[in-house]
Amino acid sequence: MVLKPTIANLFARSPFKPLQEHIELVSRCAAEVVPLFETLIAGNDAEHQAVIDKIFALESEADKIKHDLREHLPKTLFMPVDRGDILKILDLQDQIADTAQDIAGLLQVRKFDVIPSFSEPLLALVQRCIDACVLCEKIINELDELIVVGFKGRESEIVGSMITELNKIESDTDQMGTDLTRLLFTMEGQISDVSLILWSRLIRDIGGMADYAEMVGNRLRLLIAR
């Protein structure tokens, strides 16, 4: 029987391995928001529900790692990173998956109609937000190398450049979200007031995934700067 590694064993292999395992699940959860909206637009109810179920399952798996890490994180870590920094990064990563689940939950309880002219910019916004989450995962996976070099030198410059790119992606999502909201409000009269409000919330939540990904990157930038 293969035993699942404990948090202590994970830390023995890598001081950031639990964070990396968590962000991998979080990134997979966020990525499902693309097919979530694709199946909504296509009107494929069965596949749409299957994606919703997958998002909830991935978020639940990420939560298990989060709770385990919080419970078993050593009080003292012999690293140039304190316990509070690790927990803060963990919480920000968790918000990405929580937001993906919020989006899926709203689409599960209410039927949303998508006006054809809205579909392309909507999917573009979703994909750009996923770009931010993917880059966030790559940045977290660089943590082991950063530890080796003491958060200095060429590796820190590489990670700093990745964080700068993440900031740019998040700025793109801000503009795309604003443009999509503006387009949404040209549709008054074509959709109900309630739909306008709920679509506005969805646009905000989609952008929220990129916001939290950027916050993770900015937290790492602070660690590098210390």
Secondary structure, DSSP 8 states (H G I E B T S, - for coil): ------HHHHHHH-TTHHHHHHHHHHHHHHHTHHHHHHHHHHT-HHHHHHHHHHHHHHHHHHHHHHHHHHHH--S--SSSS-HHHHHHHHHHHHHHHHHHHHHHHHHHHS-----HHHHHHHHHHHHHHHHHHHHHHHHHTTHHHHHHTTS-HHHHHHHHHHHHHHHHHHHHHHHHHHHHHHHHGGGBTTB-HHHHHHHHHHHHHHHHHHHHHHHHHHHHHHHHH-
